[in-house]
Amino acid sequence: MTSTRPRSEPIVGRAPVDLEDSPLERENLRRRVSEALDRFLYRQDGRLASVAPEVGVLVGALRDLLCGGKRLRPAFGYWAWRGAGMPDDDRMVTAAAALELFQASAIIHDDVMDRSDTRRGLPAVHRRFGELHRAAGWRSDGEAFGTGAAILVGDLCLGWSDEMFFGSGLAADRLARARTVFDQMRTELMGGQYLDLLEQALGGGSVARSRRVIQYKSARYSVLRPLQLGVALAGAGRRLREAYDAYGLALGEAFQLRDDVLGVFGDPAETGKPAGDDLREGKRTVLVALATQRGTPVQAGVVDRLLGDPALDLAGVELLREVLVDTGALAEVERMIAAGTEQALAALDTVEVAAPAGGVLRELAAAATARRF
Amino acid sequence: MTSTRPRSEPIVGRAPVDLEDSPLERENLRRRVSEALDRFLYRQDGRLASVAPEVGVLVGALRDLLCGGKRLRPAFGYWAWRGAGMPDDDRMVTAAAALELFQASAIIHDDVMDRSDTRRGLPAVHRRFGELHRAAGWRSDGEAFGTGAAILVGDLCLGWSDEMFFGSGLAADRLARARTVFDQMRTELMGGQYLDLLEQALGGGSVARSRRVIQYKSARYSVLRPLQLGVALAGAGRRLREAYDAYGLALGEAFQLRDDVLGVFGDPAETGKPAGDDLREGKRTVLVALATQRGTPVQAGVVDRLLGDPALDLAGVELLREVLVDTGALAEVERMIAAGTEQALAALDTVEVAAPAGGVLRELAAAATARRF
């Protein structure tokens, strides 16, 4: 949002896709979200320094992680608000930015649980602190130190997401409307994470079970809940809420399916993780469930033998990829992504979304499923 | 609080220590806090069941842990409110009960970080889930499963503490006054936990450094911050706030010093942990720092050799205890506890605390430092 833009956008009926304008809008929001996070972390830095100067390192690790974020969740929250006809508002940008902290908490703890080495092209937070321990030549177990520090950074982010959202300065009645959504978002994410742990422990399940994990572990807090937060803050009516819900549910799943495809077939430069990392970690995705369901006994055997092998080399990665392609699993997931994206866009067509939000939300649907950020 | 008690207590000047009444008051509050937690968890159980029935096990583990709590933090919060002349109020009991969830989050994650086996006489949450994994014969690493599940239960508690406090139904202006304290409490606890990790990694520090860890890792969130929450919700004046602060700072440290003494010399039936467990974990307490500082080279050598040895047997525990006694460290810590408790009580004498809260707060000071619950 530039300073020359009027702070209130009129509702102009069915929103046109404004392809000229919305990339700039998206970029501006990204910048403002980053600035809001910077300001917030600066204040927390001071608070932690009042405990002890040594503690500042917790904020440093977080700042680096946050730099790599795509600001997708804040975008859904902010544009849902704008789509309800609300004016641009720095307080709304701050509330939306809190979703980056929430996500940071989820991925920091997830990386501890999955023992992932890399995130967004950098060492995972627990690895960073393990390395700090090693480099300093401290006593006792460096891995335990790294795990402990990462649990704490994740805890900080979880608390801070709440502090930033409810301390955004938006009116108390608006925030009160958003509280139920916020609370549900937190609880269902932890439930989804536990389901994911369980699926790994059970060693693979059906397509339906994998889709359930996707919903609760990622889809809902990535798209649906941010939209619902924006619209609850705005106080929009039932029709817009229902359209956003339909858009959010369909797009959230398509977004996570795309993420799963990229986790196996994506360019490491784009995913920020080494090639085949999801296969090494044994992630029980819809892609894998489809391959197991559709594969011959030989193909299913390859999945069973190689998936989750921490020492999986590139030849093994290639073999697994081949199975995912040959069984038709990849093609089926691509069909699901396309159908979900279509469904999301169609839902937007059923209501009036204030400009420029309608165009931006359409563009976000394409961006989230194509992963061209 | 019985139903025949008037809902509003008059301010009666300098509060007498009502030894007949306050044990009953304390017991009643404990019961009401437990009931509030039960109701809250019942609702969350339903929310998690909407994710998947398998997820309910997260609430079960938490319920067992919460059963063993002493409700000390809710007591400080609630009686601070009552001491400011506020009437008994179920909503305040609910807000205070949220502090049990906050503490549960802290200890569940702390046990993961310290790899503790036992808490409140039961297996630590991560051990419970490790055992669930083993008993079910699931795939992959049971310890990693236990750690992951415990991280998630701790995350749930952290979010729920906020949800329960701010969803207590107290008026929005009261809650808004308490927000800063709540936010500080969370952030400084994580800072304190990190300092503790750091002290273990550095292998022991000065008495001053150990006292700093105590303050931020335990003392403040156990006594000072609950009192400040109660008084902020009540909207009390500066004089009462200052008296509570002085009481809370002094008592919080004395309480944690008592906890450290019990961790080494306490009866396992009382501490809920095996004898000498804190020594095996290598906890860098003020007790240990004093012994190292005052001991002969031989005594310091014993500490250096045995402290933190996971295989430490009872003979080793006895030898370390002997050093803590012979160096005068134990006697010095007992002096610090007595002085802190005195200071806390003296602070209460400087202001008018509404009955029966004045008496209860005095009794809580004795109970928290003697650990006779």
Interface residues (C-beta under 8 A of the other chain):
Chain A: Q44 R47 L48 S50 V51 A52 E54 V55 L58 S105 H109 V112 M113 R115 H133 A136 W138 R139 S140 A144 F145 T147 G148 A149 I151 L152 G154 D155 L156 L158 G159 W160 D162 E163 F166 G167 A172 A176 R179 D183 Q184 R186 T187 E188 M190 G191 G192 Q193 Y194 L195 L197 L198 Q200 A201 L202 G203 R212 Y216 G282 G308
Chain B: Q44 R47 L48 S50 V51 A52 E54 V55 L58 S105 H109 V112 M113 R115 H133 A136 W138 R139 S140 A144 F145 T147 G148 A149 I151 L152 G154 D155 L156 L158 G159 W160 D162 E163 F166 G167 A172 A176 R179 D183 Q184 R186 T187 E188 M190 G191 G192 Q193 Y194 L195 L197 L198 Q200 A201 L202 G203 R212 Y216 G282 G308
